[in-house]
């Protein structure tokens, strides 16, 4: 039985507002577009999708109810109660994930029969409640249940026509990237040619977690995409996989004028020097990761760059050129 204390409303947890992303027309608002900048900056950091929104934008406060209570209310409650329960269940799993990564005791006890309860909930939740089913499949994957991956791919393939803003597909693709299981590769590759630039950009990130000839081939195509963030993420992912075909793109990303032009064309992107600096540093680290000797001399020309933080990364990268430590 759930206790009577109330969790805060979902809107209090800092979920980011929507704005335009990629090449979407102005009238189409994308729910994931505020993630565009972090995806370029930290392509290697594909965190668990359960953690992504709540940690990157703050506001984890799981409330006093338990994981069991939240799961029960998500299945049995009314519409508003189900939504809040799913939200707070996500928060609690996120808090547990962060604690585990930090080597701390997890704050929310997980019942021994949690996997069985998740399967029972899956059988109960309506087939058209895609968000609830996504959460349940994600939690199954978190508990190393092999059916979790299968269900995630099933939801992704069934989302066509049910996800006009691509929010659900973005979440599922990010989750599949976090899992990094090659069995999901065909489902991910299907979105490499999506009309939505945000999804193409995410695919470019996800593929670095699924090393395969097919991934390299798709990334080699995406470095020629007409959207900067897609090219950038594809080039960085290629560097992660030891492939230098994105090096020309990476050198372009060292030039501040590239980002200034992008901001002039799309005012919501690269709004200040910090975002430009972060992206330039990400590209520079990718070049250092590749460690091509001929590139070293070109990078040395940036030793007098006016951006002190970028210049510091130039110095560090040259010192560790080609070493594993230059990857991050």
C-alpha positions as CSV (number, residue, x, y, z in Angstrom):
1,X,0.0,0.0,0.0
2,X,1.4,3.4,-0.9
3,X,1.8,5.9,1.9
4,X,-0.1,9.1,1.9
5,X,2.8,11.5,1.5
6,X,2.9,13.3,-1.8
7,X,5.8,13.5,-4.2
8,X,6.4,16.9,-5.9
9,X,4.8,17.5,-9.2
10,X,6.8,16.5,-12.3
11,X,7.1,20.1,-13.4
12,X,9.1,20.9,-10.3
13,X,12.0,18.6,-11.3
14,X,13.6,20.8,-13.9
15,X,12.6,19.0,-17.1
16,X,13.9,21.3,-19.9
17,X,11.5,23.2,-22.1
18,X,11.2,22.4,-25.7
19,X,12.7,24.4,-28.6
20,X,13.6,23.9,-32.2
21,X,16.3,21.4,-33.1
22,X,18.2,20.3,-36.2
23,X,16.6,21.2,-39.4
24,X,13.0,21.1,-38.1
25,X,10.8,23.9,-39.3
26,X,10.2,26.7,-36.7
27,X,6.6,25.5,-36.2
28,X,7.7,22.0,-35.2
29,X,8.9,21.9,-31.6
30,X,11.2,19.1,-30.6
31,X,11.1,17.8,-27.0
32,X,14.8,16.8,-27.1
33,X,16.3,19.8,-28.8
34,X,17.7,21.3,-25.5
35,X,19.9,18.2,-25.4
36,X,21.5,19.2,-28.7
37,X,24.4,21.0,-27.3
38,X,25.4,18.4,-24.7
39,X,25.3,15.7,-27.3
40,X,27.9,17.5,-29.4
41,X,30.1,18.3,-26.3
42,X,30.0,14.9,-24.6
43,X,29.4,12.3,-27.3
44,X,31.2,9.6,-25.2
45,X,29.0,10.3,-22.2
46,X,25.8,8.5,-23.3
47,X,24.5,8.0,-19.8
48,X,21.5,5.8,-19.0
49,X,18.5,7.4,-20.4
50,X,16.9,7.2,-17.0
51,X,19.5,9.5,-15.7
52,X,20.0,11.8,-18.7
53,X,17.1,14.3,-18.4
54,X,17.0,14.5,-14.6
55,X,20.8,14.9,-14.0
56,X,21.8,17.0,-16.9
57,X,19.2,19.6,-16.0
58,X,19.0,19.1,-12.2
59,X,16.1,18.3,-9.9
60,X,16.3,14.8,-8.6
61,X,14.0,14.6,-5.6
62,X,12.4,11.2,-5.6
63,X,9.9,11.7,-2.8
64,X,9.2,9.5,0.2
65,X,7.3,6.7,-1.5
66,X,9.1,3.4,-2.4
67,X,10.0,1.8,-5.7
68,X,7.3,-0.8,-5.0
69,X,4.7,1.9,-4.3
70,X,5.6,3.8,-7.5
71,X,5.5,0.7,-9.7
72,X,2.1,-0.3,-8.2
73,X,0.7,3.2,-8.7
74,X,2.1,3.4,-12.3
75,X,0.0,0.3,-13.2
76,X,-3.1,0.7,-11.0
77,X,-3.5,4.4,-10.5
78,X,-5.6,6.9,-12.4
79,X,-4.0,8.8,-15.3
80,X,-2.4,11.6,-13.2
81,X,-1.3,9.1,-10.6
82,X,0.2,6.8,-13.2
83,X,2.2,9.7,-14.8
84,X,3.5,10.9,-11.4
85,X,4.4,7.4,-10.3
86,X,6.3,6.7,-13.5
87,X,8.1,10.0,-13.1
88,X,9.1,9.3,-9.5
89,X,10.0,5.7,-10.3
90,X,12.4,7.0,-12.9
91,X,13.9,9.4,-10.4
92,X,14.5,6.7,-7.9
93,X,16.2,4.4,-10.4
94,X,18.3,7.4,-11.5
95,X,19.4,8.0,-7.9
96,X,20.3,4.4,-7.5
97,X,22.3,4.4,-10.7
98,X,24.2,7.5,-9.7
99,X,24.9,6.1,-6.2
100,X,26.2,2.8,-7.7
101,X,28.5,4.7,-10.2
102,X,29.8,6.6,-7.2
103,X,30.4,3.5,-5.1
104,X,27.8,4.5,-2.6
105,X,25.0,2.6,-1.1
106,X,21.8,2.9,-3.2
107,X,19.2,5.0,-1.4
108,X,16.1,3.1,-2.6
109,X,15.8,-0.6,-1.8
110,X,14.8,-2.8,-4.8
111,X,12.5,-5.7,-4.0
112,X,13.9,-9.2,-4.8
113,X,11.0,-9.9,-7.1
114,X,11.3,-6.6,-9.0
115,X,11.9,-8.4,-12.3
116,X,8.7,-10.4,-11.9
117,X,6.8,-7.3,-11.0
118,X,8.1,-5.5,-14.1
119,X,6.9,-8.4,-16.3
120,X,3.5,-8.4,-14.6
121,X,3.3,-4.6,-15.1
122,X,4.1,-5.0,-18.8
123,X,1.3,-7.5,-19.2
124,X,-1.1,-5.0,-17.5
125,X,-0.1,-1.7,-19.1
126,X,-2.1,-0.9,-22.3
127,X,-0.3,-1.5,-25.5
128,X,-0.7,2.1,-26.6
129,X,0.9,3.5,-23.4
130,X,4.3,3.8,-25.1
131,X,5.9,5.9,-22.4
132,X,5.0,3.4,-19.6
133,X,6.1,0.5,-21.7
134,X,9.4,2.2,-22.5
135,X,10.0,2.7,-18.9
136,X,9.2,-0.9,-18.0
137,X,11.4,-2.2,-20.8
138,X,14.2,0.1,-19.8
139,X,14.0,-1.2,-16.2
140,X,14.0,-4.8,-17.4
141,X,17.2,-4.0,-19.4
142,X,18.7,-2.4,-16.2
143,X,18.1,-5.6,-14.3
144,X,19.9,-7.6,-17.1
145,X,16.8,-9.2,-18.3
146,X,17.5,-10.2,-21.9
147,X,13.8,-9.5,-22.8
148,X,14.3,-5.8,-22.0
149,X,16.4,-5.2,-25.1
150,X,13.9,-7.1,-27.2
151,X,11.0,-5.1,-25.9
152,X,12.8,-1.8,-26.4
153,X,13.4,-2.6,-30.1
154,X,9.8,-3.7,-30.4
155,X,8.6,-0.4,-29.0
156,X,10.9,1.5,-31.3
157,X,9.6,-0.3,-34.4
158,X,6.0,0.2,-33.3
159,X,6.4,3.9,-32.6
160,X,6.0,4.9,-36.2
161,X,2.9,7.1,-36.5
162,X,2.5,7.2,-32.7
163,X,5.4,9.6,-31.9
164,X,5.0,12.7,-34.1
165,X,7.6,14.7,-32.2
166,X,10.1,11.8,-32.0
167,X,10.4,12.2,-28.3
168,X,9.9,8.5,-27.6
169,X,12.2,7.3,-30.4
170,X,14.9,9.7,-29.1
171,X,14.6,8.1,-25.6
172,X,14.7,4.6,-26.9
173,X,17.7,5.2,-29.2
174,X,19.6,6.8,-26.3
175,X,18.7,3.8,-24.1
176,X,19.9,1.4,-26.8
177,X,23.2,3.3,-27.0
178,X,23.6,3.1,-23.2
179,X,23.1,-0.7,-23.4
180,X,25.5,-1.0,-26.4
181,X,24.2,-4.4,-27.5
182,X,24.9,-5.1,-31.1
183,X,21.7,-7.0,-31.5
184,X,20.0,-3.6,-31.6
185,X,22.2,-2.3,-34.4
186,X,19.8,-2.9,-37.3
187,X,17.0,-1.0,-35.4
188,X,19.4,1.9,-34.7
189,X,20.8,2.0,-38.3
190,X,17.2,2.4,-39.6
191,X,17.3,6.0,-38.2
192,X,20.7,7.0,-39.7
193,X,18.7,8.4,-42.7
194,X,15.8,9.9,-40.6
195,X,14.4,13.2,-41.8
196,X,14.8,14.4,-38.2
197,X,18.3,15.9,-37.7
198,X,18.1,15.3,-34.0
199,X,17.6,11.6,-34.5
200,X,20.4,11.4,-37.0
201,X,22.7,13.2,-34.5
202,X,21.8,10.8,-31.8
203,X,22.4,7.8,-34.1
204,X,25.8,9.2,-34.8
205,X,26.5,9.1,-31.0
206,X,24.9,5.7,-30.4
207,X,26.9,3.9,-33.1
208,X,30.2,4.5,-31.2
209,X,28.8,2.1,-28.6
210,X,28.1,-0.6,-31.2
211,X,31.5,-1.1,-33.0
212,X,30.9,-3.0,-36.3
213,X,31.6,-2.5,-40.0
214,X,28.0,-1.4,-40.5
215,X,28.4,1.3,-37.8
216,X,31.6,2.6,-39.5
217,X,29.9,2.7,-42.8
218,X,26.9,4.6,-41.5
219,X,29.2,7.1,-39.6
220,X,31.3,7.6,-42.8
221,X,28.1,8.7,-44.5
222,X,26.9,10.9,-41.7
223,X,30.1,13.1,-41.7
224,X,28.7,14.5,-45.0
225,X,25.3,15.4,-43.4
226,X,24.1,18.9,-44.1
227,X,23.6,19.5,-40.4
228,X,26.7,20.5,-38.3
229,X,25.7,18.6,-35.2
230,X,25.3,15.4,-37.2
231,X,28.7,15.8,-38.9
232,X,30.3,16.7,-35.5
233,X,28.9,13.7,-33.6
234,X,29.7,11.3,-36.5
235,X,33.3,12.5,-36.7
236,X,33.8,12.2,-32.9
237,X,32.3,8.8,-32.9
238,X,34.6,7.7,-35.7
239,X,37.6,8.8,-33.6
240,X,36.3,6.8,-30.7
241,X,36.3,3.8,-33.0
242,X,39.9,4.5,-34.2
243,X,38.7,5.7,-37.7
244,X,40.2,8.9,-39.1
245,X,37.7,9.6,-41.8
246,X,36.1,12.4,-39.8
247,X,39.4,14.2,-39.3
248,X,38.6,17.0,-41.8
249,X,35.3,17.7,-40.0
250,X,37.1,17.8,-36.7
251,X,39.6,20.4,-38.0
252,X,36.6,22.5,-39.2
253,X,35.2,22.3,-35.7
254,X,38.4,24.0,-34.3
255,X,37.4,27.2,-36.2
256,X,35.2,29.6,-34.1
257,X,33.8,31.0,-37.3
258,X,32.1,27.7,-38.1
259,X,30.0,28.0,-34.9
260,X,29.4,31.7,-35.4
261,X,28.0,31.0,-38.8
262,X,25.8,28.2,-37.3
263,X,24.5,30.7,-34.7
264,X,23.8,33.3,-37.4
265,X,21.7,30.8,-39.3
266,X,20.1,29.2,-36.1
267,X,19.9,31.7,-33.3
268,X,19.2,29.0,-30.6
269,X,22.6,27.3,-31.3
270,X,25.9,28.3,-29.9
271,X,24.6,31.3,-28.1
272,X,27.9,32.2,-26.3
273,X,31.6,31.6,-26.2
274,X,31.3,28.8,-23.6
275,X,29.3,26.5,-25.9
276,X,31.7,27.2,-28.8
277,X,34.7,26.6,-26.6
278,X,33.3,23.3,-25.3
279,X,32.6,22.0,-28.8
280,X,36.1,23.1,-30.1
281,X,37.7,21.2,-27.1
282,X,35.7,18.1,-27.9
283,X,36.9,18.2,-31.5
284,X,40.5,18.7,-30.4
285,X,40.4,15.8,-28.0
286,X,39.1,13.6,-30.9
287,X,42.0,14.6,-33.1
288,X,44.4,13.9,-30.2
289,X,42.7,10.5,-29.8
290,X,43.5,9.7,-33.4
291,X,47.1,10.8,-32.9
292,X,48.0,11.3,-36.6
293,X,51.5,12.7,-36.7
294,X,50.8,15.0,-39.6
295,X,47.9,16.6,-37.6
296,X,50.1,17.4,-34.6
297,X,51.8,20.3,-36.5
298,X,48.4,21.7,-37.5
299,X,47.2,21.6,-33.9
300,X,50.4,23.4,-32.8
301,X,49.2,26.5,-34.7
302,X,46.4,26.9,-32.0
303,X,48.9,27.3,-29.1
304,X,48.2,31.1,-29.2
305,X,44.5,30.8,-29.4
306,X,42.8,33.6,-27.3
307,X,40.5,31.0,-25.6
308,X,42.5,30.1,-22.5
309,X,40.6,26.9,-21.8
310,X,40.9,25.7,-25.4
311,X,44.6,26.6,-25.3
312,X,45.1,24.5,-22.2
313,X,43.5,21.5,-24.0
314,X,45.9,22.1,-26.9
315,X,48.9,21.9,-24.6
316,X,47.5,18.8,-22.9
317,X,46.6,17.1,-26.2
318,X,50.1,17.7,-27.7
319,X,51.7,16.3,-24.5
320,X,49.6,13.1,-24.8
321,X,49.2,13.0,-28.5
322,X,47.7,9.6,-29.6
323,X,47.6,8.3,-26.0
324,X,44.4,6.8,-24.5
325,X,44.4,9.6,-21.9
326,X,43.7,12.2,-24.6
327,X,40.3,10.7,-25.2
328,X,38.5,12.5,-22.5
